[in-house]
Amino acid sequence: MEDFIVFLVRYLHVLCGVMWIGILWYFNFVQIPSMAKIPAEQKPAITKVIAPEALFWFRWGAAGTVLFGLILAYMNGYLHQALTLQQPNIGFGMWMGLIMAFNVWFIIWPAQKIALGIVEADADAKPAAGRRAMLFSRTNTLLSIPMLFSMISAQNATGF
Amino acid sequence: MSKILVSLPKTIIAGIVLTIIMVFATNYLEESNKSDAEKLISDIIK
């Protein structure tokens, strides 16, 4: 029974992770590069409809990934060893994931709320908030490459 | 740093470079975390 619960938690961790990183890569590989090509009158479809919806699943995907990941590490008995880098193969990935989730909840989401007009802000604050959100979203894209390498190699490869 | 991040291709290259650095750091930490007995076994296996 315990094995099944560990499997279930791992499955939920991966499910939430695909949701999170999938939307992160949608933002960085599709939406941001396409914005300049979209006519001005069509931009509200992105900024008022698609982006707020995507950001909802993005931030809760991040929260679920971290929550189930920490539970999984605890159930497997390596939470402390990983976070103190005594098991660096998974530890580096966990720290990068935690930094990325922090960026999502405490930098990208507050900045996007200003940039998309979800909260009241000065007109001058919007471009700065948009740039801050973009740079930290790119930071997360950068970190996602080694983070996923760490997660997958800790499960499937030896010698790393 | 922001010059790298505004460019998607440069961001991806930086991510790959960071991955390589992480692999070396992981190997270094794993070796230094090993006890004397574990190091001896590793040497015998090699």
N, CA and C atoms of all chains as a GROMACS GRO file, in nm:
protein
  618
    1MET      N    1   0.084  -0.121   0.000
    1MET     CA    2   0.000   0.000   0.000
    1MET      C    3   0.087   0.126   0.000
    2GLU      N    4   0.195   0.123   0.082
    2GLU     CA    5   0.282   0.240   0.090
    2GLU      C    6   0.349   0.268  -0.046
    3ASP      N    7   0.386   0.158  -0.115
    3ASP     CA    8   0.446   0.173  -0.248
    3ASP      C    9   0.351   0.242  -0.343
    4PHE      N   10   0.221   0.206  -0.333
    4PHE     CA   11   0.123   0.267  -0.422
    4PHE      C   12   0.108   0.417  -0.392
    5ILE      N   13   0.111   0.452  -0.262
    5ILE     CA   14   0.098   0.594  -0.225
    5ILE      C   15   0.219   0.673  -0.276
    6VAL      N   16   0.339   0.614  -0.264
    6VAL     CA   17   0.460   0.679  -0.318
    6VAL      C   18   0.447   0.698  -0.469
    7PHE      N   19   0.397   0.593  -0.536
    7PHE     CA   20   0.376   0.604  -0.681
    7PHE      C   21   0.276   0.714  -0.712
    8LEU      N   22   0.165   0.719  -0.637
    8LEU     CA   23   0.060   0.818  -0.661
    8LEU      C   24   0.113   0.960  -0.642
    9VAL      N   25   0.192   0.980  -0.537
    9VAL     CA   26   0.249   1.113  -0.511
    9VAL      C   27   0.346   1.150  -0.623
   10ARG      N   28   0.427   1.053  -0.668
   10ARG     CA   29   0.519   1.080  -0.780
   10ARG      C   30   0.442   1.117  -0.907
   11TYR      N   31   0.332   1.044  -0.931
   11TYR     CA   32   0.248   1.070  -1.049
   11TYR      C   33   0.192   1.212  -1.042
   12LEU      N   34   0.141   1.252  -0.925
   12LEU     CA   35   0.084   1.386  -0.910
   12LEU      C   36   0.193   1.493  -0.923
   13HIS      N   37   0.314   1.462  -0.871
   13HIS     CA   38   0.428   1.553  -0.884
   13HIS      C   39   0.460   1.576  -1.032
   14VAL      N   40   0.466   1.470  -1.110
   14VAL     CA   41   0.497   1.481  -1.254
   14VAL      C   42   0.384   1.552  -1.328
   15LEU      N   43   0.259   1.516  -1.292
   15LEU     CA   44   0.141   1.577  -1.356
   15LEU      C   45   0.142   1.730  -1.338
   16CYS      N   46   0.163   1.774  -1.214
   16CYS     CA   47   0.168   1.918  -1.186
   16CYS      C   48   0.290   1.981  -1.253
   17GLY      N   49   0.402   1.907  -1.256
   17GLY     CA   50   0.525   1.959  -1.318
   17GLY      C   51   0.508   1.982  -1.467
   18VAL      N   52   0.437   1.890  -1.534
   18VAL     CA   53   0.412   1.907  -1.678
   18VAL      C   54   0.324   2.031  -1.701
   19MET      N   55   0.223   2.047  -1.616
   19MET     CA   56   0.136   2.165  -1.625
   19MET      C   57   0.217   2.294  -1.609
   20TRP      N   58   0.304   2.296  -1.508
   20TRP     CA   59   0.384   2.416  -1.476
   20TRP      C   60   0.485   2.446  -1.588
   21ILE      N   61   0.571   2.350  -1.618
   21ILE     CA   62   0.679   2.377  -1.714
   21ILE      C   63   0.622   2.388  -1.856
   22GLY      N   64   0.512   2.317  -1.882
   22GLY     CA   65   0.447   2.330  -2.013
   22GLY      C   66   0.401   2.473  -2.037
   23ILE      N   67   0.335   2.533  -1.935
   23ILE     CA   68   0.287   2.670  -1.951
   23ILE      C   69   0.404   2.768  -1.950
   24LEU      N   70   0.507   2.742  -1.869
   24LEU     CA   71   0.628   2.827  -1.870
   24LEU      C   72   0.687   2.832  -2.011
   25TRP      N   73   0.699   2.716  -2.074
   25TRP     CA   74   0.757   2.711  -2.209
   25TRP      C   75   0.660   2.769  -2.312
   26TYR      N   76   0.528   2.755  -2.290
   26TYR     CA   77   0.432   2.822  -2.379
   26TYR      C   78   0.455   2.974  -2.374
   27PHE      N   79   0.469   3.029  -2.253
   27PHE     CA   80   0.493   3.173  -2.241
   27PHE      C   81   0.619   3.214  -2.317
   28ASN      N   82   0.728   3.138  -2.294
   28ASN     CA   83   0.859   3.180  -2.345
   28ASN      C   84   0.886   3.142  -2.490
   29PHE      N   85   0.831   3.028  -2.533
   29PHE     CA   86   0.858   2.983  -2.671
   29PHE      C   87   0.750   3.030  -2.768
   30VAL      N   88   0.629   3.061  -2.718
   30VAL     CA   89   0.517   3.093  -2.808
   30VAL      C   90   0.464   3.235  -2.785
   31GLN      N   91   0.416   3.261  -2.663
   31GLN     CA   92   0.342   3.385  -2.641
   31GLN      C   93   0.429   3.510  -2.649
   32ILE      N   94   0.540   3.513  -2.575
   32ILE     CA   95   0.624   3.634  -2.573
   32ILE      C   96   0.678   3.665  -2.712
   33PRO      N   97   0.736   3.566  -2.787
   33PRO     CA   98   0.786   3.600  -2.921
   33PRO      C   99   0.676   3.640  -3.019
   34SER      N  100   0.550   3.596  -2.993
   34SER     CA  101   0.441   3.624  -3.087
   34SER      C  102   0.374   3.759  -3.063
   35MET      N  103   0.390   3.816  -2.944
   35MET     CA  104   0.316   3.937  -2.909
   35MET      C  105   0.342   4.052  -3.007
   36ALA      N  106   0.468   4.065  -3.052
   36ALA     CA  107   0.501   4.175  -3.144
   36ALA      C  108   0.434   4.159  -3.279
   37LYS      N  109   0.397   4.036  -3.313
   37LYS     CA  110   0.337   4.010  -3.446
   37LYS      C  111   0.184   4.022  -3.444
   38ILE      N  112   0.125   4.034  -3.324
   38ILE     CA  113  -0.021   4.038  -3.313
   38ILE      C  114  -0.070   4.182  -3.329
   39PRO      N  115  -0.170   4.207  -3.416
   39PRO     CA  116  -0.225   4.343  -3.431
   39PRO      C  117  -0.278   4.396  -3.298
   40ALA      N  118  -0.265   4.528  -3.279
   40ALA     CA  119  -0.300   4.590  -3.150
   40ALA      C  120  -0.443   4.558  -3.106
   41GLU      N  121  -0.538   4.557  -3.203
   41GLU     CA  122  -0.679   4.535  -3.165
   41GLU      C  123  -0.704   4.390  -3.120
   42GLN      N  124  -0.611   4.299  -3.154
   42GLN     CA  125  -0.627   4.159  -3.112
   42GLN      C  126  -0.551   4.125  -2.984
   43LYS      N  127  -0.463   4.215  -2.940
   43LYS     CA  128  -0.380   4.188  -2.821
   43LYS      C  129  -0.463   4.161  -2.694
   44PRO      N  130  -0.578   4.232  -2.674
   44PRO     CA  131  -0.656   4.203  -2.552
   44PRO      C  132  -0.698   4.056  -2.538
   45ALA      N  133  -0.710   3.984  -2.651
   45ALA     CA  134  -0.744   3.841  -2.641
   45ALA      C  135  -0.638   3.767  -2.560
   46ILE      N  136  -0.513   3.809  -2.577
   46ILE     CA  137  -0.403   3.747  -2.502
   46ILE      C  138  -0.400   3.803  -2.359
   47THR      N  139  -0.394   3.937  -2.348
   47THR     CA  140  -0.369   3.998  -2.218
   47THR      C  141  -0.489   3.991  -2.123
   48LYS      N  142  -0.610   3.989  -2.179
   48LYS     CA  143  -0.730   3.990  -2.093
   48LYS      C  144  -0.791   3.851  -2.073
   49VAL      N  145  -0.765   3.759  -2.164
   49VAL     CA  146  -0.833   3.629  -2.158
   49VAL      C  147  -0.732   3.515  -2.137
   50ILE      N  148  -0.642   3.497  -2.236
   50ILE     CA  149  -0.555   3.378  -2.233
   50ILE      C  150  -0.451   3.385  -2.122
   51ALA      N  151  -0.380   3.499  -2.111
   51ALA     CA  152  -0.271   3.508  -2.013
   51ALA      C  153  -0.320   3.491  -1.868
   52PRO      N  154  -0.431   3.559  -1.826
   52PRO     CA  155  -0.477   3.538  -1.687
   52PRO      C  156  -0.514   3.392  -1.658
   53GLU      N  157  -0.578   3.327  -1.757
   53GLU     CA  158  -0.616   3.185  -1.739
   53GLU      C  159  -0.490   3.098  -1.730
   54ALA      N  160  -0.395   3.123  -1.821
   54ALA     CA  161  -0.270   3.046  -1.820
   54ALA      C  162  -0.194   3.068  -1.690
   55LEU      N  163  -0.195   3.192  -1.640
   55LEU     CA  164  -0.123   3.222  -1.515
   55LEU      C  165  -0.185   3.150  -1.395
   56PHE      N  166  -0.316   3.128  -1.397
   56PHE     CA  167  -0.382   3.054  -1.289
   56PHE      C  168  -0.324   2.912  -1.280
   57TRP      N  169  -0.326   2.841  -1.395
   57TRP     CA  170  -0.277   2.702  -1.396
   57TRP      C  171  -0.127   2.697  -1.376
   58PHE      N  172  -0.057   2.802  -1.424
   58PHE     CA  173   0.089   2.812  -1.410
   58PHE      C  174   0.129   2.815  -1.263
   59ARG      N  175   0.068   2.905  -1.187
   59ARG     CA  176   0.113   2.921  -1.047
   59ARG      C  177   0.066   2.805  -0.959
   60TRP      N  178  -0.054   2.752  -0.987
   60TRP     CA  179  -0.099   2.638  -0.906
   60TRP      C  180  -0.030   2.509  -0.947
   61GLY      N  181   0.012   2.501  -1.074
   61GLY     CA  182   0.096   2.389  -1.117
   61GLY      C  183   0.227   2.390  -1.042
   62ALA      N  184   0.286   2.511  -1.027
   62ALA     CA  185   0.412   2.526  -0.953
   62ALA      C  186   0.394   2.485  -0.808
   63ALA      N  187   0.284   2.531  -0.746
   63ALA     CA  188   0.259   2.497  -0.605
   63ALA      C  189   0.242   2.346  -0.587
   64GLY      N  190   0.165   2.284  -0.677
   64GLY     CA  191   0.143   2.139  -0.668
   64GLY      C  192   0.270   2.060  -0.689
   65THR      N  193   0.353   2.105  -0.784
   65THR     CA  194   0.480   2.036  -0.811
   65THR      C  195   0.568   2.036  -0.687
   66VAL      N  196   0.582   2.153  -0.624
   66VAL     CA  197   0.666   2.164  -0.505
   66VAL      C  198   0.608   2.084  -0.389
   67LEU      N  199   0.477   2.096  -0.368
   67LEU     CA  200   0.413   2.025  -0.258
   67LEU      C  201   0.432   1.873  -0.271
   68PHE      N  202   0.395   1.817  -0.386
   68PHE     CA  203   0.407   1.672  -0.405
   68PHE      C  204   0.554   1.629  -0.411
   69GLY      N  205   0.641   1.715  -0.462
   69GLY     CA  206   0.784   1.683  -0.467
   69GLY      C  207   0.844   1.672  -0.328
   70LEU      N  208   0.807   1.764  -0.240
   70LEU     CA  209   0.859   1.760  -0.102
   70LEU      C  210   0.804   1.638  -0.027
   71ILE      N  211   0.674   1.609  -0.049
   71ILE     CA  212   0.614   1.490   0.015
   71ILE      C  213   0.685   1.364  -0.034
   72LEU      N  214   0.710   1.358  -0.165
   72LEU     CA  215   0.777   1.241  -0.224
   72LEU      C  216   0.917   1.222  -0.166
   73ALA      N  217   0.992   1.333  -0.157
   73ALA     CA  218   1.128   1.325  -0.102
   73ALA      C  219   1.124   1.280   0.044
   74TYR      N  220   1.026   1.330   0.120
   74TYR     CA  221   1.012   1.291   0.260
   74TYR      C  222   0.977   1.142   0.272
   75MET      N  223   0.881   1.097   0.189
   75MET     CA  224   0.838   0.956   0.196
   75MET      C  225   0.952   0.862   0.155
   76ASN      N  226   1.037   0.907   0.062
   76ASN     CA  227   1.150   0.825   0.018
   76ASN      C  228   1.273   0.840   0.109
   77GLY      N  229   1.264   0.932   0.206
   77GLY     CA  230   1.370   0.944   0.307
   77GLY      C  231   1.493   1.021   0.264
   78TYR      N  232   1.483   1.101   0.158
   78TYR     CA  233   1.603   1.176   0.116
   78TYR      C  234   1.583   1.328   0.118
   79LEU      N  235   1.476   1.374   0.182
   79LEU     CA  236   1.446   1.519   0.182
   79LEU      C  237   1.563   1.598   0.239
   80HIS      N  238   1.608   1.560   0.359
   80HIS     CA  239   1.715   1.634   0.426
   80HIS      C  240   1.847   1.622   0.348
   81GLN      N  241   1.879   1.499   0.305
   81GLN     CA  242   2.004   1.476   0.231
   81GLN      C  243   2.006   1.557   0.102
   82ALA      N  244   1.892   1.568   0.035
   82ALA     CA  245   1.887   1.641  -0.092
   82ALA      C  246   1.902   1.791  -0.067
   83LEU      N  247   1.828   1.843   0.030
   83LEU     CA  248   1.832   1.988   0.054
   83LEU      C  249   1.966   2.034   0.110
   84THR      N  250   2.041   1.944   0.176
   84THR     CA  251   2.174   1.979   0.226
   84THR      C  252   2.283   1.937   0.126
   85LEU      N  253   2.241   1.894   0.007
   85LEU     CA  254   2.330   1.853  -0.102
   85LEU      C  255   2.420   1.734  -0.066
   86GLN      N  256   2.377   1.655   0.032
   86GLN     CA  257   2.446   1.527   0.055
   86GLN      C  258   2.409   1.428  -0.057
   87GLN      N  259   2.293   1.453  -0.120
   87GLN     CA  260   2.256   1.381  -0.243
   87GLN      C  261   2.241   1.489  -0.352
   88PRO      N  262   2.356   1.535  -0.408
   88PRO     CA  263   2.349   1.651  -0.498
   88PRO      C  264   2.277   1.623  -0.629
   89ASN      N  265   2.272   1.497  -0.672
   89ASN     CA  266   2.209   1.469  -0.802
   89ASN      C  267   2.063   1.513  -0.804
   90ILE      N  268   1.990   1.489  -0.697
   90ILE     CA  269   1.851   1.535  -0.688
   90ILE      C  270   1.845   1.670  -0.617
   91GLY      N  271   1.942   1.697  -0.530
   91GLY     CA  272   1.941   1.820  -0.450
   91GLY      C  273   1.948   1.947  -0.534
   92PHE      N  274   2.035   1.948  -0.634
   92PHE     CA  275   2.044   2.067  -0.722
   92PHE      C  276   1.909   2.093  -0.789
   93GLY      N  277   1.846   1.986  -0.838
   93GLY     CA  278   1.717   2.000  -0.905
   93GLY      C  279   1.610   2.052  -0.811
   94MET      N  280   1.612   2.001  -0.686
   94MET     CA  281   1.513   2.047  -0.589
   94MET      C  282   1.531   2.195  -0.558
   95TRP      N  283   1.656   2.237  -0.539
   95TRP     CA  284   1.680   2.379  -0.509
   95TRP      C  285   1.640   2.469  -0.626
   96MET      N  286   1.671   2.425  -0.747
   96MET     CA  287   1.630   2.505  -0.864
   96MET      C  288   1.479   2.512  -0.874
   97GLY      N  289   1.411   2.400  -0.848
   97GLY     CA  290   1.265   2.399  -0.849
   97GLY      C  291   1.206   2.493  -0.744
   98LEU      N  292   1.268   2.493  -0.627
   98LEU     CA  293   1.219   2.582  -0.520
   98LEU      C  294   1.240   2.729  -0.556
   99ILE      N  295   1.357   2.761  -0.614
   99ILE     CA  296   1.383   2.900  -0.658
   99ILE      C  297   1.282   2.940  -0.766
  100MET      N  298   1.257   2.848  -0.860
  100MET     CA  299   1.162   2.877  -0.968
  100MET      C  300   1.021   2.900  -0.914
  101ALA      N  301   0.978   2.817  -0.820
  101ALA     CA  302   0.844   2.833  -0.762
  101ALA      C  303   0.834   2.964  -0.685
  102PHE      N  304   0.944   3.001  -0.614
  102PHE     CA  305   0.948   3.131  -0.545
  102PHE      C  306   0.930   3.244  -0.648
  103ASN      N  307   1.004   3.234  -0.759
  103ASN     CA  308   0.992   3.336  -0.865
  103ASN      C  309   0.848   3.348  -0.915
  104VAL      N  310   0.783   3.232  -0.934
  104VAL     CA  311   0.646   3.232  -0.986
  104VAL      C  312   0.552   3.308  -0.892
  105TRP      N  313   0.557   3.270  -0.764
  105TRP     CA  314   0.457   3.322  -0.670
  105TRP      C  315   0.487   3.463  -0.620
  106PHE      N  316   0.617   3.494  -0.605
  106PHE     CA  317   0.651   3.621  -0.537
  106PHE      C  318   0.710   3.726  -0.630
  107ILE      N  319   0.740   3.693  -0.755
  107ILE     CA  320   0.791   3.794  -0.848
  107ILE      C  321   0.706   3.799  -0.976
  108ILE      N  322   0.692   3.684  -1.044
  108ILE     CA  323   0.624   3.685  -1.174
  108ILE      C  324   0.475   3.718  -1.159
  109TRP      N  325   0.406   3.648  -1.068
  109TRP     CA  326   0.262   3.669  -1.052
  109TRP      C  327   0.230   3.812  -1.005
  110PRO      N  328   0.297   3.867  -0.902
  110PRO     CA  329   0.268   4.007  -0.864
  110PRO      C  330   0.297   4.104  -0.979
  111ALA      N  331   0.405   4.080  -1.054
  111ALA     CA  332   0.439   4.169  -1.166
  111ALA      C  333   0.335   4.156  -1.278
  112GLN      N  334   0.290   4.033  -1.304
  112GLN     CA  335   0.190   4.014  -1.411
  112GLN      C  336   0.055   4.077  -1.374
  113LYS      N  337   0.023   4.076  -1.245
  113LYS     CA  338  -0.103   4.139  -1.204
  113LYS      C  339  -0.103   4.288  -1.238
  114ILE      N  340   0.015   4.351  -1.224
  114ILE     CA  341   0.028   4.494  -1.260
  114ILE      C  342   0.029   4.508  -1.412
  115ALA      N  343   0.110   4.426  -1.479
  115ALA     CA  344   0.128   4.439  -1.625
  115ALA      C  345  -0.003   4.414  -1.700
  116LEU      N  346  -0.084   4.320  -1.652
  116LEU     CA  347  -0.208   4.285  -1.722
  116LEU      C  348  -0.328   4.367  -1.675
  117GLY      N  349  -0.305   4.455  -1.577
  117GLY     CA  350  -0.414   4.540  -1.530
  117GLY      C  351  -0.512   4.470  -1.438
  118ILE      N  352  -0.468   4.359  -1.377
  118ILE     CA  353  -0.556   4.286  -1.284
  118ILE      C  354  -0.568   4.366  -1.153
  119VAL      N  355  -0.460   4.439  -1.116
  119VAL     CA  356  -0.465   4.530  -1.001
  119VAL      C  357  -0.439   4.673  -1.050
  120GLU      N  358  -0.486   4.769  -0.974
  120GLU     CA  359  -0.466   4.909  -1.009
  120GLU      C  360  -0.318   4.946  -0.995
  121ALA      N  361  -0.266   5.017  -1.094
  121ALA     CA  362  -0.127   5.064  -1.088
  121ALA      C  363  -0.110   5.182  -1.182
  122ASP      N  364  -0.004   5.261  -1.157
  122ASP     CA  365   0.027   5.373  -1.247
  122ASP      C  366   0.056   5.321  -1.387
  123ALA      N  367   0.030   5.407  -1.485
  123ALA     CA  368   0.060   5.369  -1.625
  123ALA      C  369   0.208   5.342  -1.643
  124ASP      N  370   0.292   5.417  -1.569
  124ASP     CA  371   0.438   5.399  -1.580
  124ASP      C  372   0.483   5.263  -1.524
  125ALA      N  373   0.406   5.213  -1.428
  125ALA     CA  374   0.447   5.088  -1.361
  125ALA      C  375   0.426   4.965  -1.449
  126LYS      N  376   0.333   4.974  -1.544
  126LYS     CA  377   0.298   4.856  -1.625
  126LYS      C  378   0.415   4.803  -1.710
  127PRO      N  379   0.482   4.891  -1.790
  127PRO     CA  380   0.594   4.837  -1.870
  127PRO      C  381   0.706   4.779  -1.784
  128ALA      N  382   0.736   4.844  -1.672
  128ALA     CA  383   0.843   4.794  -1.583
  128ALA      C  384   0.805   4.658  -1.524
  129ALA      N  385   0.677   4.646  -1.486
  129ALA     CA  386   0.630   4.518  -1.430
  129ALA      C  387   0.632   4.408  -1.537
  130GLY      N  388   0.594   4.444  -1.658
  130GLY     CA  389   0.596   4.348  -1.768
  130GLY      C  390   0.736   4.298  -1.797
  131ARG      N  391   0.833   4.391  -1.794
  131ARG     CA  392   0.972   4.352  -1.819
  131ARG      C  393   1.024   4.263  -1.706
  132ARG      N  394   0.989   4.299  -1.580
  132ARG     CA  395   1.032   4.219  -1.465
  132ARG      C  396   0.976   4.077  -1.475
  133ALA      N  397   0.849   4.066  -1.510
  133ALA     CA  398   0.786   3.934  -1.524
  133ALA      C  399   0.854   3.854  -1.634
  134MET      N  400   0.885   3.920  -1.746
  134MET     CA  401   0.948   3.851  -1.859
  134MET      C  402   1.087   3.801  -1.822
  135LEU      N  403   1.166   3.887  -1.755
  135LEU     CA  404   1.304   3.847  -1.720
  135LEU      C  405   1.306   3.730  -1.621
  136PHE      N  406   1.214   3.732  -1.525
  136PHE     CA  407   1.212   3.621  -1.428
  136PHE      C  408   1.150   3.494  -1.489
  137SER      N  409   1.060   3.512  -1.584
  137SER     CA  410   1.008   3.397  -1.657
  137SER      C  411   1.120   3.333  -1.740
  138ARG      N  412   1.204   3.417  -1.800
  138ARG     CA  413   1.320   3.368  -1.876
  138ARG      C  414   1.421   3.300  -1.781
  139THR      N  415   1.438   3.358  -1.662
  139THR     CA  416   1.527   3.297  -1.563
  139THR      C  417   1.478   3.155  -1.531
  140ASN      N  418   1.346   3.141  -1.516
  140ASN     CA  419   1.290   3.009  -1.489
  140ASN      C  420   1.308   2.914  -1.607
  141THR      N  421   1.298   2.968  -1.730
  141THR     CA  422   1.322   2.884  -1.849
  141THR      C  423   1.466   2.835  -1.848
  142LEU      N  424   1.559   2.926  -1.816
  142LEU     CA  425   1.702   2.888  -1.806
  142LEU      C  426   1.720   2.777  -1.701
  143LEU      N  427   1.662   2.799  -1.583
  143LEU     CA  428   1.679   2.702  -1.474
  143LEU      C  429   1.607   2.570  -1.501
  144SER      N  430   1.502   2.574  -1.584
  144SER     CA  431   1.427   2.450  -1.610
  144SER      C  432   1.513   2.346  -1.682
  145ILE      N  433   1.612   2.390  -1.758
  145ILE     CA  434   1.696   2.296  -1.834
  145ILE      C  435   1.782   2.210  -1.739
  146PRO      N  436   1.864   2.269  -1.651
  146PRO     CA  437   1.936   2.185  -1.555
  146PRO      C  438   1.844   2.119  -1.451
  147MET      N  439   1.734   2.187  -1.414
  147MET     CA  440   1.643   2.128  -1.314
  147MET      C  441   1.587   1.995  -1.364
  148LEU      N  442   1.540   1.994  -1.491
  148LEU     CA  443   1.484   1.869  -1.546
  148LEU      C  444   1.592   1.764  -1.565
  149PHE      N  445   1.713   1.808  -1.603
  149PHE     CA  446   1.825   1.714  -1.616
  149PHE      C  447   1.850   1.646  -1.481
  150SER      N  448   1.853   1.728  -1.376
  150SER     CA  449   1.878   1.674  -1.241
  150SER      C  450   1.769   1.576  -1.200
  151MET      N  451   1.643   1.614  -1.221
  151MET     CA  452   1.531   1.528  -1.181
  151MET      C  453   1.534   1.395  -1.255
  152ILE      N  454   1.559   1.401  -1.386
  152ILE     CA  455   1.555   1.278  -1.468
  152ILE      C  456   1.678   1.192  -1.444
  153SER      N  457   1.796   1.256  -1.432
  153SER     CA  458   1.918   1.177  -1.413
  153SER      C  459   1.919   1.111  -1.275
  154ALA      N  460   1.859   1.178  -1.174
  154ALA     CA  461   1.855   1.117  -1.040
  154ALA      C  462   1.771   0.990  -1.042
  155GLN      N  463   1.673   0.985  -1.130
  155GLN     CA  464   1.586   0.865  -1.139
  155GLN      C  465   1.641   0.759  -1.233
  156ASN      N  466   1.704   0.805  -1.342
  156ASN     CA  467   1.729   0.712  -1.453
  156ASN      C  468   1.874   0.692  -1.492
  157ALA      N  469   1.965   0.773  -1.438
  157ALA     CA  470   2.103   0.761  -1.483
  157ALA      C  471   2.194   0.740  -1.364
  158THR      N  472   2.302   0.670  -1.387
  158THR     CA  473   2.404   0.657  -1.284
  158THR      C  474   2.529   0.728  -1.334
  159GLY      N  475   2.614   0.768  -1.243
  159GLY     CA  476   2.738   0.834  -1.282
  159GLY      C  477   2.728   0.983  -1.292
  160PHE      N  478   2.609   1.042  -1.257
  160PHE     CA  479   2.598   1.188  -1.253
  160PHE      C  480   2.599   1.234  -1.109
  161MET      N  481   2.348   4.007  -1.742
  161MET     CA  482   2.258   3.891  -1.729
  161MET      C  483   2.129   3.913  -1.809
  162SER      N  484   2.074   4.037  -1.801
  162SER     CA  485   1.948   4.062  -1.873
  162SER      C  486   1.969   4.056  -2.024
  163LYS      N  487   2.096   4.080  -2.071
  163LYS     CA  488   2.124   4.068  -2.216
  163LYS      C  489   2.105   3.924  -2.262
  164ILE      N  490   2.139   3.831  -2.174
  164ILE     CA  491   2.120   3.688  -2.207
  164ILE      C  492   1.970   3.656  -2.203
  165LEU      N  493   1.902   3.706  -2.100
  165LEU     CA  494   1.762   3.665  -2.077
  165LEU      C  495   1.664   3.722  -2.179
  166VAL      N  496   1.698   3.838  -2.241
  166VAL     CA  497   1.604   3.891  -2.342
  166VAL      C  498   1.608   3.810  -2.471
  167SER      N  499   1.713   3.730  -2.488
  167SER     CA  500   1.725   3.646  -2.607
  167SER      C  501   1.694   3.501  -2.570
  168LEU      N  502   1.595   3.442  -2.636
  168LEU     CA  503   1.558   3.303  -2.606
  168LEU      C  504   1.670   3.205  -2.640
  169PRO      N  505   1.734   3.217  -2.759
  169PRO     CA  506   1.844   3.124  -2.788
  169PRO      C  507   1.959   3.133  -2.687
  170LYS      N  508   1.993   3.256  -2.645
  170LYS     CA  509   2.101   3.273  -2.545
  170LYS      C  510   2.059   3.214  -2.410
  171THR      N  511   1.931   3.226  -2.377
  171THR     CA  512   1.879   3.167  -2.252
  171THR      C  513   1.896   3.015  -2.255
  172ILE      N  514   1.864   2.955  -2.369
  172ILE     CA  515   1.875   2.808  -2.382
  172ILE      C  516   2.022   2.766  -2.373
  173ILE      N  517   2.110   2.839  -2.439
  173ILE     CA  518   2.254   2.806  -2.433
  173ILE      C  519   2.303   2.818  -2.289
  174ALA      N  520   2.262   2.926  -2.220
  174ALA     CA  521   2.302   2.944  -2.080
  174ALA      C  522   2.250   2.829  -1.993
  175GLY      N  523   2.130   2.782  -2.023
  175GLY     CA  524   2.074   2.668  -1.950
  175GLY      C  525   2.156   2.542  -1.971
  176ILE      N  526   2.202   2.520  -2.095
  176ILE     CA  527   2.285   2.402  -2.124
  176ILE      C  528   2.420   2.414  -2.053
  177VAL      N  529   2.479   2.534  -2.055
  177VAL     CA  530   2.608   2.556  -1.987
  177VAL      C  531   2.592   2.530  -1.837
  178LEU      N  532   2.482   2.582  -1.779
  178LEU     CA  533   2.458   2.561  -1.636
  178LEU      C  534   2.439   2.412  -1.605
  179THR      N  535   2.377   2.340  -1.698
  179THR     CA  536   2.360   2.194  -1.680
  179THR      C  537   2.496   2.125  -1.673
  180ILE      N  538   2.587   2.164  -1.762
  180ILE     CA  539   2.721   2.102  -1.763
  180ILE      C  540   2.795   2.135  -1.633
  181ILE      N  541   2.786   2.260  -1.589
  181ILE     CA  542   2.850   2.298  -1.462
  181ILE      C  543   2.792   2.216  -1.348
  182MET      N  544   2.659   2.198  -1.351
  182MET     CA  545   2.592   2.122  -1.245
  182MET      C  546   2.639   1.976  -1.242
  183VAL      N  547   2.659   1.917  -1.359
  183VAL     CA  548   2.706   1.777  -1.365
  183VAL      C  549   2.843   1.766  -1.297
  184PHE      N  550   2.934   1.859  -1.328
  184PHE     CA  551   3.068   1.855  -1.265
  184PHE      C  552   3.057   1.879  -1.115
  185ALA      N  553   2.973   1.975  -1.075
  185ALA     CA  554   2.956   2.004  -0.932
  185ALA      C  555   2.897   1.884  -0.859
  186THR      N  556   2.802   1.815  -0.925
  186THR     CA  557   2.740   1.696  -0.866
  186THR      C  558   2.844   1.587  -0.844
  187ASN      N  559   2.926   1.563  -0.947
  187ASN     CA  560   3.031   1.461  -0.935
  187ASN      C  561   3.128   1.495  -0.823
  188TYR      N  562   3.167   1.623  -0.816
  188TYR     CA  563   3.261   1.667  -0.713
  188TYR      C  564   3.203   1.646  -0.573
  189LEU      N  565   3.076   1.688  -0.555
  189LEU     CA  566   3.013   1.675  -0.423
  189LEU      C  567   2.992   1.528  -0.385
  190GLU      N  568   2.954   1.447  -0.483
  190GLU     CA  569   2.933   1.304  -0.454
  190GLU      C  570   3.063   1.239  -0.410
  191GLU      N  571   3.172   1.274  -0.475
  191GLU     CA  572   3.303   1.218  -0.437
  191GLU      C  573   3.343   1.264  -0.298
  192SER      N  574   3.324   1.395  -0.271
  192SER     CA  575   3.366   1.447  -0.141
  192SER      C  576   3.275   1.401  -0.028
  193ASN      N  577   3.150   1.361  -0.060
  193ASN     CA  578   3.058   1.311   0.043
  193ASN      C  579   3.082   1.164   0.078
  194LYS      N  580   3.162   1.095  -0.004
  194LYS     CA  581   3.183   0.951   0.020
  194LYS      C  582   3.272   0.928   0.142
  195SER      N  583   3.241   0.820   0.216
  195SER     CA  584   3.328   0.782   0.328
  195SER      C  585   3.451   0.712   0.271
  196ASP      N  586   3.551   0.687   0.356
  196ASP     CA  587   3.674   0.619   0.311
  196ASP      C  588   3.642   0.480   0.255
  197ALA      N  589   3.549   0.410   0.322
  197ALA     CA  590   3.512   0.275   0.275
  197ALA      C  591   3.447   0.281   0.137
  198GLU      N  592   3.360   0.380   0.118
  198GLU     CA  593   3.293   0.394  -0.012
  198GLU      C  594   3.394   0.429  -0.121
  199LYS      N  595   3.491   0.516  -0.087
  199LYS     CA  596   3.595   0.553  -0.185
  199LYS      C  597   3.676   0.430  -0.224
  200LEU      N  598   3.706   0.345  -0.124
  200LEU     CA  599   3.784   0.224  -0.150
  200LEU      C  600   3.709   0.130  -0.245
  201ILE      N  601   3.578   0.113  -0.219
  201ILE     CA  602   3.495   0.027  -0.305
  201ILE      C  603   3.490   0.084  -0.448
  202SER      N  604   3.472   0.220  -0.458
  202SER     CA  605   3.469   0.284  -0.591
  202SER      C  606   3.598   0.259  -0.666
  203ASP      N  607   3.712   0.271  -0.594
  203ASP     CA  608   3.843   0.250  -0.658
  203ASP      C  609   3.857   0.106  -0.707
  204ILE      N  610   3.807   0.010  -0.626
  204ILE     CA  611   3.816  -0.132  -0.666
  204ILE      C  612   3.732  -0.156  -0.791
  205ILE      N  613   3.610  -0.099  -0.793
  205ILE     CA  614   3.520  -0.116  -0.909
  205ILE      C  615   3.583  -0.057  -1.035
  206LYS      N  616   3.649   0.060  -1.020
  206LYS     CA  617   3.715   0.123  -1.135
  206LYS      C  618   3.827   0.035  -1.187
   0.00000   0.00000   0.00000
